[in-house]
Amino acid sequence: GIDISQHLLLTSQQPLSIVLQQGISIEAPEIKLNAKQRLHFSGTTGRAAFGNLHVASVNMKLDVEKAETRVKNLSHFGKTLSGVFNTILTRASTAMRIIDRSDIQKAKQTTIEAEEILSLKAEFTSVTARTDVKIDGGRVHVG
């Protein structure tokens, strides 16, 4: 075994460096790591597995080249959610949005397709175009 007890109460200002040629395993009922300024973890690969995990931070930044997540239930509670993407793809068996105030969409072109029924309902509905408004169907009911 390795005896590191002589290093447990170091008062030197130099960082303690432990270099091992074999793996290290620490097992205890509770392990606490506390860095007064910065805590660094690094490696070629890594894994963290917990029954329950709570992460708390005042500010957090996550930089990932590629990420894949599998989440059974996801809840987000916050004041603002912002994202900038080239492409967003959402696929769901059922989707519902409830917006308490205005819902504003801006796009160069918007296409809405429904295989069966498309329904628009409002107290007042306005369709405006700069040049033409086209209504095309086998039958058109007005009123």
C-alpha positions as CSV (number, residue, x, y, z in Angstrom):
1,G,0.0,0.0,0.0
2,I,0.9,3.7,-0.2
3,D,1.1,5.8,3.0
4,I,0.2,9.4,2.3
5,S,-0.4,10.3,5.9
6,Q,2.8,12.4,6.0
7,H,1.2,14.7,3.4
8,L,-2.1,15.3,5.1
9,L,-1.1,18.4,7.2
10,L,1.2,20.2,4.7
11,T,1.5,23.9,5.2
12,S,3.7,24.6,2.2
13,Q,2.5,27.0,-0.4
14,Q,3.5,24.6,-3.2
15,P,0.8,22.3,-4.6
16,L,1.0,18.7,-3.5
17,S,1.5,16.4,-6.5
18,I,0.9,12.6,-6.2
19,V,1.8,10.6,-9.3
20,L,0.9,6.9,-9.4
21,Q,1.6,4.3,-12.0
22,Q,-1.5,2.3,-11.1
23,G,-5.2,3.2,-10.5
24,I,-6.4,4.6,-7.2
25,S,-9.7,3.8,-5.4
26,I,-11.2,5.7,-2.5
27,E,-14.1,4.2,-0.7
28,A,-15.8,5.9,2.3
29,P,-19.3,6.6,3.6
30,E,-18.8,10.3,2.6
31,I,-16.1,12.0,0.6
32,K,-15.9,15.8,0.5
33,L,-13.6,17.7,-1.9
34,N,-13.3,21.4,-1.2
35,A,-11.2,23.8,-3.2
36,K,-11.0,27.4,-1.9
37,Q,-10.5,28.8,-5.4
38,R,-10.8,26.2,-8.2
39,L,-11.6,22.5,-8.6
40,H,-10.4,20.8,-11.8
41,F,-11.3,17.3,-13.1
42,S,-9.7,16.1,-16.4
43,G,-9.1,12.9,-18.2
44,T,-9.4,11.2,-21.6
45,T,-12.8,9.7,-20.7
46,G,-14.9,9.9,-17.6
47,R,-18.1,8.7,-15.9
48,A,-20.3,10.0,-13.1
49,A,-23.1,7.7,-11.8
50,F,-25.4,8.7,-8.9
51,G,-28.7,7.6,-7.5
52,N,-29.5,11.3,-6.9
53,L,-27.5,14.3,-8.0
54,H,-28.0,17.9,-7.2
55,V,-25.8,20.6,-9.0
56,A,-26.0,24.1,-7.7
57,S,-24.1,27.0,-9.2
58,V,-24.6,30.8,-9.4
59,N,-23.2,30.8,-13.0
60,M,-22.6,27.7,-15.2
61,K,-21.1,27.3,-18.6
62,L,-21.1,24.1,-20.5
63,D,-19.1,23.7,-23.7
64,V,-19.7,20.4,-25.6
65,E,-18.7,19.5,-29.2
66,K,-21.5,16.9,-29.4
67,A,-24.1,15.9,-26.7
68,E,-26.7,13.2,-26.6
69,T,-29.2,13.1,-23.7
70,R,-31.9,10.6,-22.7
71,V,-34.4,12.0,-20.2
72,K,-37.6,10.3,-19.2
73,N,-39.2,13.5,-17.7
74,L,-37.8,17.0,-18.0
75,S,-39.1,20.1,-16.2
76,H,-37.6,23.5,-16.5
77,F,-38.8,26.4,-14.3
78,G,-37.2,29.7,-15.0
79,K,-37.7,33.3,-16.1
80,T,-36.1,33.1,-19.5
81,L,-35.0,30.3,-21.9
82,S,-32.9,31.4,-24.8
83,G,-31.3,29.4,-27.6
84,V,-29.7,30.1,-31.0
85,F,-29.7,27.2,-33.4
86,N,-29.2,26.5,-37.1
87,T,-31.9,23.7,-37.1
88,I,-34.5,22.6,-34.6
89,L,-36.3,19.3,-35.1
90,T,-39.1,18.3,-32.6
91,R,-41.0,15.1,-33.0
92,A,-43.8,14.2,-30.6
93,S,-47.0,12.2,-30.6
94,T,-48.9,15.1,-29.0
95,A,-47.7,18.7,-28.5
96,M,-49.5,21.5,-26.7
97,R,-48.4,25.1,-26.1
98,I,-50.2,27.4,-23.7
99,I,-49.1,31.0,-24.0
100,D,-50.7,33.4,-21.4
101,R,-49.9,36.5,-23.4
102,S,-48.7,37.1,-27.0
103,D,-47.2,34.4,-29.2
104,I,-45.2,36.1,-32.0
105,Q,-43.5,34.1,-34.8
106,K,-41.3,35.8,-37.4
107,A,-40.0,33.9,-40.4
108,K,-39.1,34.5,-44.1
109,Q,-41.6,31.7,-45.0
110,T,-43.9,29.6,-42.9
111,T,-45.7,26.4,-44.0
112,I,-48.3,24.6,-41.8
113,E,-49.5,21.2,-42.9
114,A,-52.2,19.1,-41.3
115,E,-53.1,15.7,-42.7
116,E,-56.7,15.9,-41.6
117,I,-58.0,19.2,-40.1
118,L,-56.5,22.6,-39.7
119,S,-58.6,24.9,-37.5
120,L,-58.1,28.6,-36.7
121,K,-60.4,30.1,-34.0
122,A,-60.4,33.6,-32.6
123,E,-62.6,36.4,-31.5
124,F,-61.2,38.4,-34.5
125,T,-59.1,36.8,-37.3
126,S,-57.2,38.9,-39.9
127,V,-55.5,37.6,-43.0
128,T,-53.4,40.3,-44.7
129,A,-51.2,40.1,-47.8
130,R,-49.4,42.8,-49.9
131,T,-50.5,41.4,-53.2
132,D,-52.8,38.3,-53.3
133,V,-54.9,36.2,-50.8
134,K,-55.6,32.8,-52.3
135,I,-58.3,30.4,-51.0
136,D,-58.3,27.1,-52.9
137,G,-60.5,24.1,-52.2
138,G,-63.1,21.8,-53.6
139,R,-65.7,23.9,-51.8
140,V,-65.3,27.2,-50.0
141,H,-67.8,28.1,-47.3
142,V,-68.1,31.7,-46.2
143,G,-70.4,32.7,-43.3
